[in-house]
Amino acid sequence: MHFDAGIGGWCITRYDDVLRVLEIDSGGPQPLPKRAIMRALKLVRPVITMSTIELLDADDTTFARSLAATAAEAFTLSHGVEAFAATALETTQAFLTNALRALHEHPGQAALLRSTPELAGDAVEELLRFDTPVPVAPARRTPCPVVLSGRTVEAGEVLVPFVAAANRCSVKYPGGDLLDLRRKPAGVLSSCPTSTALARVTGEISLVRRLRAAAR
């Protein structure tokens, strides 16, 4: 962690420290209850599947943008909370864009996922970890003194959690700079659990189909 005068706050990068900072209320919309998220995702799965099939011949940019828009709209309609519409769209589009780029840059991993579709869940989690769609979470202000990396940060200080750095923390994820779809990474951090849940499901449904269509 280090103090950045330009932003007037502390930049936090270690996994354990970022995890603790994310537990501080950012003042933004609170994540939906897990049950509400799961119910909404169940409803949007068929919509995501159909949109994926319709977009298989599109280029990567159109695929990511259009599929994310459809998924985010269906997700928002399903749970009825407009506050997450923009972040659902942004997170899902960024995840699909990052994931497709990473798979193009790692053809061996792409071939593994194409031939082993049962890896989809773990693969999506690893792709979220490897290139986090929202790399920096909203800043928090400490409500009371907090100890991070052995340093006491007083109440009222600004903390900026660098989620992307935490997800490549070598202590939490040895070899974290390498993409490994068999890693089964536990505890991958995200800036917004609600929107990241949609990105996960969209990736699980679409990426294998996309890779197989590209190989035709």
WOGIDA-V755622 format. One record per helix or strand of 3 or more residues. SS is the DSSP state (2 for helix, 1 for strand). FROM is the first residue (numbers start at 1). TO is the last residue. If there is no record, write none. Layout:
BEGIN
SS FROM TO
SS FROM TO
END
This chain:
BEGIN
1 2 4
1 9 12
2 15 22
2 34 54
2 60 79
2 82 105
2 107 115
2 117 130
1 146 148
1 151 153
1 158 162
2 163 166
2 193 214
END
